[in-house]
């Protein structure tokens, strides 16, 4: 019975995954999924077929199924309204299922055909750590466990009757010897730091921020699936930049002008002071509507990317969100200045329906 239950449960999970993957593009673009997080589980409404159930007992009502009836007659005539009859459209039934973030990330990789990331640097090596956690009867003399050896020799002499309390000489024999036992365990060192930068100037409205919120959720899920340890930092900017926490990043309401160089200057300072590029895999995702304060600041921004940020980054991604108030010029400047740069990826995101394609553009290189 237990095996049958397990088999049925596994079959149900596969059906659920199939339903989710079928409509995965729709799930990616919907913000309500992001709000359904509960720890490491996401509650997802999935369409299902509602199977009929029959109940035994006396049926006092007449109509279809008991006595004469015509096509279109209601099963319960008391509840039938005027003009009601047989319908020709199926009802929509939903069931809430819990899916782990790990499963969602795997589905994301399958649906978008994302390559696995190849981490760089010394911290991407799987070290093996040795710990002495037990004892064994053989080993080198340098690892002899003196306390265990003495105790075993004492027990042997007492049990054999040769122990003399007046002359307590303990002489271990070969069978008494005990040595420290070494156990080797993996010690993963693959670390990554992810920076999310967002323009919060007056031209970035709630709709634009919602797009950023949804896309960063899926990017987070994939990167956590690839790395055992992940540092996440959030930077917001208008004419000035500052680091904030996750809650502030997604709910901050600001206004004012835009100086993109302020965000890149702060990013460069944090990287220089806290993250050695030889040890850390660095990712940055910047979202803006592409409006910037003058060509002079754009030149400063491009120079910071070229000289300081791109050389130490696995990937720098720039997503330009469509806004009725933004010029969109910065995306053009980036693509013109960095032609052929392998670790710079840009994406134009007109609306929520393009989030799916944008994620594939950002993560499709497997850097």
Secondary structure, DSSP 8 states (H G I E B T S, - for coil): -HHHHHHHHHHHHHHHHHHHHHTHHHHHT-GGGGGGEETTEEEEEEE---------S-----BTTBS---TT--SSGGG--TT-----S----EEEEEEEHHHHHHHHHHHHT-------SGGGSEEEEEEEEEEES---GGGB-HHHHHHHHHHHHHHHT---GGG------GGG--EEEEEEEEEE--EEEEEEEEE-STT--HHHHHHHHHHHHHHHHHHHHH-SEEEEEEEEESSSEEEE-HHHHHH----S---HHHHHHHHHHHHHHH--TTT-EEEEEEEE-S--SHHHHHHHHHHHIIIIIGGG-SEEEEEEE--SS---HHHHHHHHHTTT-TTEEEEEE-SGGGHHHHHHHHHTT--
